[in-house]
Amino acid sequence: MADFPTTARVVIIGGGVVGVSTLYHLAKKGWTDCVLLEKNELTAGSTWHAAGNCPSFSTSWAVMNMQRYSLGLYKGLAEEVDYPMNYHVTGSIRLAHSKERMQEFARAMGMGNYQGLNLRLMTPDDAKEMYPFLETHDLEGALYDPDDGDIDPAQ
Ligand SMILES: Cc1cc2nc3c(=O)[nH]c(=O)nc-3n(C[C@H](O)[C@H](O)[C@H](O)COP(=O)(O)OP(=O)(O)OC[C@H]3O[C@@H](n4cnc5c(N)ncnc54)[C@H](O)[C@@H]3O)c2cc1C
């Protein structure tokens, strides 16, 4: 510990996804005089517990935009840092059982399409064609997100 820095331009406290992402983005901008302090081990907090779902869906413009950015980042991250990561882009179908929920999906699709995401509305028959085990009798429709996926959060 003798050579542990006692001053730094930036000190980040906490090595969860937010802390390491902050360090990663500072480093990409060329900020090298940065220290990350983690009291346990990297990702030991909420990040370790996360299921690792990586949707783009949100009803908030800002959250959707951050998720859109993250999905793009994860696609190239393993190669960029030369470390294997379990990241799968599976796509997802969200189900709507009411007209109001379909309206919410239409709004999210509009935001997503404007941000460059390929969200699209589906009829119950469209959804069943994609996932034949689906019960559609009480469905109003669905929202398809081709970019949805999952990642191992500790990686
Ligand atoms: C069960 C569960 C499932 C989830 N599933 C998902 C999901 O599927 N998809 C999704 O996007 N999100 C999911 N989340 C949410 C996601 O896990 C959190 O939003 C995210 O991990 C928060 O990251 P963080 O870096 O802010 O916090 P944390 O990961 O908790 O990191 C904080 C870090 O700070 C350290 N620390 C605290 N105090 C100090 C100190 N004084 N000095 C040094 N270090 C300190 C801790 O040890 C910890 O490592 C889930 C959360 C839970 C609990």
The ligand as a MOL file (V3000), in Angstrom:
LIG
                    3D

  0  0  0     0  0            999 V3000
M  V30 BEGIN CTAB
M  V30 COUNTS 53 58 0 0 0
M  V30 BEGIN ATOM
M  V30 1 C -32.2410 -8.3420 -7.0200 0
M  V30 2 C -31.9090 -7.2240 -7.9890 0
M  V30 3 C -32.1050 -7.4250 -9.3440 0
M  V30 4 C -31.8120 -6.3960 -10.2510 0
M  V30 5 N -31.9510 -6.6380 -11.5940 0
M  V30 6 C -31.6030 -5.6720 -12.4860 0
M  V30 7 C -31.6550 -5.9380 -13.8780 0
M  V30 8 O -32.0100 -7.0330 -14.3060 0
M  V30 9 N -31.2860 -4.9410 -14.7390 0
M  V30 10 C -30.8740 -3.7060 -14.2860 0
M  V30 11 O -30.5490 -2.8470 -15.1080 0
M  V30 12 N -30.8030 -3.4320 -12.9590 0
M  V30 13 C -31.1560 -4.3900 -12.0600 0
M  V30 14 N -31.0730 -4.1210 -10.7170 0
M  V30 15 C -30.6540 -2.7740 -10.3120 0
M  V30 16 C -29.1260 -2.6430 -10.3880 0
M  V30 17 O -28.5290 -3.7710 -9.8110 0
M  V30 18 C -28.6850 -1.3700 -9.6420 0
M  V30 19 O -29.4010 -0.2510 -10.1150 0
M  V30 20 C -27.1960 -1.1170 -9.8590 0
M  V30 21 O -26.4350 -2.2740 -9.6460 0
M  V30 22 C -26.7350 -0.0020 -8.9360 0
M  V30 23 O -25.3590 0.1680 -9.1440 0
M  V30 24 P -24.5120 1.1020 -8.2140 0
M  V30 25 O -23.1150 1.1250 -8.7600 0
M  V30 26 O -25.2260 2.4090 -8.0480 0
M  V30 27 O -24.5670 0.4380 -6.7620 0
M  V30 28 P -23.8410 -0.8700 -6.1890 0
M  V30 29 O -23.7050 -1.9610 -7.2010 0
M  V30 30 O -24.5480 -1.2170 -4.9190 0
M  V30 31 O -22.3800 -0.3610 -5.8960 0
M  V30 32 C -22.0470 0.4040 -4.7550 0
M  V30 33 C -20.6730 -0.0590 -4.3190 0
M  V30 34 O -20.1810 0.8770 -3.3780 0
M  V30 35 C -19.4640 0.1850 -2.3860 0
M  V30 36 N -19.4170 1.0920 -1.2370 0
M  V30 37 C -20.4380 1.5400 -0.4850 0
M  V30 38 N -20.0040 2.3960 0.4480 0
M  V30 39 C -18.6690 2.5030 0.2830 0
M  V30 40 C -17.6400 3.2370 0.9510 0
M  V30 41 N -17.9180 4.0350 1.9880 0
M  V30 42 N -16.3660 3.1030 0.5240 0
M  V30 43 C -16.0800 2.2850 -0.5510 0
M  V30 44 N -16.9950 1.5740 -1.2060 0
M  V30 45 C -18.2760 1.6810 -0.7920 0
M  V30 46 C -20.2550 -1.0810 -2.1760 0
M  V30 47 O -19.4630 -2.1120 -1.6160 0
M  V30 48 C -20.6760 -1.4080 -3.6100 0
M  V30 49 O -19.7760 -2.2830 -4.2640 0
M  V30 50 C -31.3390 -5.1350 -9.7860 0
M  V30 51 C -31.1310 -4.9420 -8.4160 0
M  V30 52 C -31.3970 -5.9810 -7.5260 0
M  V30 53 C -31.1250 -5.7540 -6.0620 0
M  V30 END ATOM
M  V30 BEGIN BOND
M  V30 1 1 1 2
M  V30 2 1 2 3
M  V30 3 2 2 52
M  V30 4 2 3 4
M  V30 5 1 4 5
M  V30 6 1 4 50
M  V30 7 2 5 6
M  V30 8 1 6 7
M  V30 9 1 6 13
M  V30 10 2 7 8
M  V30 11 1 7 9
M  V30 12 1 9 10
M  V30 13 2 10 11
M  V30 14 1 10 12
M  V30 15 2 12 13
M  V30 16 1 13 14
M  V30 17 1 14 15
M  V30 18 1 14 50
M  V30 19 1 15 16
M  V30 20 1 16 17
M  V30 21 1 16 18
M  V30 22 1 18 19
M  V30 23 1 18 20
M  V30 24 1 20 21
M  V30 25 1 20 22
M  V30 26 1 22 23
M  V30 27 1 23 24
M  V30 28 2 24 25
M  V30 29 1 24 26
M  V30 30 1 24 27
M  V30 31 1 27 28
M  V30 32 2 28 29
M  V30 33 1 28 30
M  V30 34 1 28 31
M  V30 35 1 31 32
M  V30 36 1 32 33
M  V30 37 1 33 34
M  V30 38 1 33 48
M  V30 39 1 34 35
M  V30 40 1 35 36
M  V30 41 1 35 46
M  V30 42 1 36 37
M  V30 43 1 36 45
M  V30 44 2 37 38
M  V30 45 1 38 39
M  V30 46 1 39 40
M  V30 47 2 39 45
M  V30 48 1 40 41
M  V30 49 2 40 42
M  V30 50 1 42 43
M  V30 51 2 43 44
M  V30 52 1 44 45
M  V30 53 1 46 47
M  V30 54 1 46 48
M  V30 55 1 48 49
M  V30 56 2 50 51
M  V30 57 1 51 52
M  V30 58 1 52 53
M  V30 END BOND
M  V30 END CTAB
M  END
